[in-house]
Amino acid sequence: MLREGTVRIPSGCAISGVFSKSGTRISGRSVIESIATMHDRSNGLGGGFAGYGIYPEYKDLYALHIFYDNTAAKEEAESFLDRHFDIVSPSSIPTARHPRISDAPLIWRYFVTPLPTKLQSSQLDEREYVTRCVFRVNSEIDGAYVFSSGKNMGVFKAVGFPEDVGEFYRLDEYEGYSWTAHGRYPTNTPGWWGGAHPFALLDYTVVHNGEISSYDANRRFVEMFGYKCALLTDTEVITYIIDYLHRRQGLSLPDVAKVIAAPFWSEIELLPDEEREKLTYLRNVFSSLLVTGPFSILLGYTGGMMALNDRLKLRSMVVAEKGDTFYAASEECAIRKLCENPDRVWAPKGGEAVIATLSEGVQK
């Protein structure tokens, strides 16, 4: 009989990230080793990674990573892509046989750019055009799911423990200036390939530890603006909230954080006039995008990374710095695996966004 103290009860899910402000490219092997230190926070029902700067030879093209259930879905999706994009170098994503990764779908990668005639006739900017095409594939083509769609970056995810997923995708063969990783412990949503983290749209990727109790209100709001939540997990909506606020509404990331993890009204009332007016505006206009429930998230995006806790800090989050490298994880052990002696280690306050960006002049 197991007794209290003889078995670890994790708080569910593990996240880890590393970001080089100087743009130094980091091997995917290092982040695999980092997330593996938190093995007991996962249960084998999902793991994944996002890497930035990993496709320098195709850095100006959108990299579409797609899961297919069967060849019919692949043929239909490729026909759609051919009508909307110029496709360069389509190929299956390299993987390795792994004894603990099974039932893999077809996993393909396409480097694409929108067809000029289609883009012009759509009267959309390039990023919105790609976004709409991604949603059309995911909602209209049965058995096809675009799970990564940014430039010079990519998401790699599966059902399995994260260290196994990393080996399956041969991530030790990739290098990037930024990596995030996730080990999943689903509590009230199914474990499946599409439901593994990170969740991505364009270059935004989110890994999350926690549970979103405001999911229905958040989902109803973003779906009014064309987003489609169909992946059977609450985390998906955070990615769309960030895309809506940052890309479409033009809010800065610190302000996005103030919407997602808004200060309490009692705190806002004590602020200087200008800041109080700004936060009052954000809370009133975007009230349906306040994310409630316990969460810690890592947002990856081109040129940066943001770590954010819920405003009550109900999930663990530790961050650190060593020279020009930034680290974030659920537990300090994951950071120490990447860097034995950081210059600084601290736990951000609830609702406090910690943002790292590439140094001026560094190419993304």
Sequence and secondary structure as in RCSB ss.txt:
>XXXX:A:sequence
MLREGTVRIPSGCAISGVFSKSGTRISGRSVIESIATMHDRSNGLGGGFAGYGIYPEYKDLYALHIFYDNTAAKE
EAESFLDRHFDIVSPSSIPTARHPRISDAPLIWRYFVTPLPTKLQSSQLDEREYVTRCVFRVNSEIDGAYVFSSG
KNMGVFKAVGFPEDVGEFYRLDEYEGYSWTAHGRYPTNTPGWWGGAHPFALLDYTVVHNGEISSYDANRRFVEMF
GYKCALLTDTEVITYIIDYLHRRQGLSLPDVAKVIAAPFWSEIELLPDEEREKLTYLRNVFSSLLVTGPFSILLG
YTGGMMALNDRLKLRSMVVAEKGDTFYAASEECAIRKLCENPDRVWAPKGGEAVIATLSEGVQK
>XXXX:A:secstr
   TTSS    S EEEEEEETT   EEHHHHHHHHHTTGGG  SS EEEEEES  GGGTTSEEEEEEESSHHHHH
HHHHHHHHHEEEEEEEE      TT  S  EEEEEEEEE HHHHHHHT  HHHHHHHHHHHHHHHSTTEEEEE  
BSEEEEEESS HHHHHHHTTGGG EESEEEEEE   SSS   GGGSS EEETTEEEEEEE  TTHHHHHHHHHTT
T    SSSTTHHHHHHHIIIIIIS   HHHHHHHHT   HHHHTTS HHHHHHHHHHHHHTGGG   SSEEEEEE
ETTEEEEEE TT  S  EEEEETTEEEEESSHHHHHHH SS SEEE   TT  EEEE  TT   
